[in-house]
Amino acid sequence: MKKLVGFLVLSLCGCGVSKSTMDISMYPKAQENQVQHTITLAPLKNEQDHKVELFLAKEMMLDCNYHSLPATFAEKNLKSWGYSYYQVATDGNVRSTMMACPEREAKKGEVLSEGFLQNYNSKLPLVIYTPKGYQVKYRVWRADSEKKTAELSK
């Protein structure tokens, strides 16, 4: 099990390169209060075995509690092109646990939304629109190509 986890962690480190080399001129310009983010993924041998998980992120001062950022990713279609892009909405309020922190000093940290899982596709860029002041983070997941059979219940 430890070997499997280690292998997955190492394989995630090298997957997906974010260089904006694709033409995105057909996508709408960001509105006044928005920013356009683009992710271009590197071609992989078995892309059907991979997924991309997107997060909305914000840097802020944090205490010892667990924090999360409520956000929704809405898929929109680019008319007459058939491409998709994503519109992210958030009210900006950060959720947090309410533990008493022994250290009262806040530290700079990053708050993430829940992950939004997408198919891996290196042929098209991932275009995401967020409110100003937020970042888009992502990670690449790889499935094991071996399929296992579930046991029958008795």
KOLNUTOR-672986 format. One record per residue (C-alpha): x, y, z; residue in one letter. Coordinates in nm, 3 decimals, decimal comma, padded with zeros to 5 digits, always signed. Example, Ala and Ser with C-alpha at 12.3 -4.5 7.8 and 13.67 -1.06 7.14 Angstrom:
2
+01,230  -00,450  +00,780  A
+01,367  -00,106  +00,714  S
This chain:
154
+00,000  +00,000  +00,000  M
+00,282  +00,240  +00,090  K
+00,446  +00,170  -00,246  K
+00,121  +00,245  -00,429  L
+00,071  +00,576  -00,247  V
+00,434  +00,672  -00,306  G
+00,406  +00,587  -00,675  F
+00,086  +00,793  -00,711  L
+00,244  +01,094  -00,540  V
+00,553  +01,076  -00,761  L
+00,349  +01,031  -01,076  S
+00,135  +01,335  -00,992  L
+00,442  +01,555  -00,960  C
+00,539  +01,536  -01,327  G
+00,199  +01,544  -01,491  C
+00,053  +01,849  -01,658  G
+00,251  +02,150  -01,758  V
+00,083  +02,488  -01,748  S
+00,215  +02,685  -02,043  K
-00,026  +02,900  -02,234  S
+00,064  +02,807  -02,593  T
-00,283  +02,746  -02,737  M
-00,491  +03,005  -02,914  D
-00,760  +03,131  -02,674  I
-00,872  +03,431  -02,880  S
-01,216  +03,276  -02,941  M
-01,294  +03,277  -02,568  Y
-01,473  +03,580  -02,424  P
-01,265  +03,850  -02,256  K
-01,288  +03,862  -01,877  A
-01,555  +04,095  -01,745  Q
-01,462  +04,401  -01,538  E
-01,454  +04,220  -01,201  N
-01,305  +03,897  -01,336  Q
-00,974  +03,741  -01,437  V
-00,921  +03,479  -01,708  Q
-00,698  +03,183  -01,614  H
-00,570  +02,934  -01,872  T
-00,424  +02,588  -01,818  I
-00,260  +02,403  -02,106  T
-00,194  +02,038  -02,025  L
+00,094  +01,833  -02,160  A
+00,001  +01,544  -02,392  P
+00,002  +01,208  -02,213  L
+00,001  +00,853  -02,344  K
-00,331  +00,742  -02,189  N
-00,522  +01,062  -02,120  E
-00,842  +00,866  -02,052  Q
-00,671  +00,737  -01,733  D
-00,616  +01,092  -01,601  H
-00,831  +01,363  -01,445  K
-00,767  +01,729  -01,362  V
-00,892  +01,865  -01,031  E
-00,948  +02,243  -01,024  L
-00,956  +02,459  -00,710  F
-01,033  +02,823  -00,643  L
-00,764  +02,961  -00,411  A
-00,712  +03,274  -00,203  K
-00,414  +03,379  +00,007  E
-00,499  +03,525  +00,345  M
-00,401  +03,536  +00,710  M
-00,510  +03,215  +00,883  L
-00,522  +03,081  +01,237  D
-00,491  +02,713  +01,339  C
-00,844  +02,622  +01,224  N
-00,930  +02,435  +00,904  Y
-01,053  +02,680  +00,638  H
-01,239  +02,627  +00,312  S
-01,365  +02,854  +00,039  L
-01,719  +02,792  -00,092  P
-01,718  +02,816  -00,471  A
-01,908  +02,679  -00,767  T
-01,761  +02,594  -01,106  F
-02,022  +02,633  -01,383  A
-01,947  +02,491  -01,726  E
-02,036  +02,725  -02,014  K
-02,030  +02,652  -02,385  N
-01,853  +02,869  -02,638  L
-02,122  +02,920  -02,900  K
-02,043  +02,802  -03,255  S
-01,713  +02,649  -03,136  W
-01,833  +02,364  -02,915  G
-01,562  +02,435  -02,656  Y
-01,626  +02,468  -02,283  S
-01,500  +02,716  -02,029  Y
-01,569  +02,753  -01,659  Y
-01,719  +03,039  -01,463  Q
-01,634  +03,034  -01,092  V
-01,862  +03,203  -00,840  A
-01,795  +03,267  -00,473  T
-01,930  +03,506  -00,214  D
-01,580  +03,533  -00,067  G
-01,683  +03,417  +00,280  N
-01,439  +03,160  +00,416  V
-01,572  +02,872  +00,627  R
-01,369  +02,760  +00,922  S
-01,376  +02,529  +01,219  T
-01,409  +02,704  +01,555  M
-01,123  +02,553  +01,758  M
-00,950  +02,759  +02,022  A
-00,603  +02,826  +01,886  C
-00,320  +02,811  +02,141  P
-00,116  +03,036  +01,913  E
-00,316  +03,350  +01,860  R
-00,089  +03,471  +01,583  E
-00,228  +03,438  +01,231  A
+00,001  +03,317  +00,951  K
-00,017  +03,374  +00,578  K
-00,172  +03,073  +00,408  G
-00,385  +02,954  +00,122  E
-00,754  +02,864  +00,137  V
-00,891  +02,628  -00,128  L
-01,238  +02,545  -00,252  S
-01,361  +02,190  -00,294  E
-01,206  +02,024  -00,596  G
-01,385  +02,024  -00,932  F
-01,288  +01,714  -01,133  L
-01,257  +01,724  -01,513  Q
-01,140  +01,486  -01,783  N
-00,780  +01,531  -01,890  Y
-00,761  +01,673  -02,243  N
-00,435  +01,814  -02,375  S
-00,595  +01,916  -02,706  K
-00,795  +02,204  -02,556  L
-00,700  +02,459  -02,291  P
-00,889  +02,480  -01,964  L
-01,019  +02,838  -01,950  V
-01,150  +02,953  -01,613  I
-01,297  +03,291  -01,515  Y
-01,274  +03,390  -01,149  T
-01,345  +03,702  -00,947  P
-01,042  +03,932  -00,914  K
-00,815  +03,848  -00,621  G
-00,842  +03,469  -00,662  Y
-00,615  +03,209  -00,819  Q
-00,686  +02,877  -00,986  V
-00,487  +02,578  -00,864  K
-00,499  +02,233  -01,014  Y
-00,361  +01,885  -00,977  R
-00,355  +01,586  -01,208  V
-00,485  +01,246  -01,099  W
-00,387  +00,919  -01,260  R
-00,591  +00,601  -01,236  A
-00,426  +00,263  -01,213  D
-00,475  +00,086  -01,547  S
-00,539  -00,246  -01,371  E
-00,910  -00,309  -01,316  K
-01,000  -00,500  -01,001  K
-01,308  -00,718  -00,952  T
-01,539  -00,658  -00,658  A
-01,616  -00,953  -00,434  E
-01,967  -01,092  -00,422  L
-02,149  -01,045  -00,092  S
-02,269  -01,364  +00,070  K
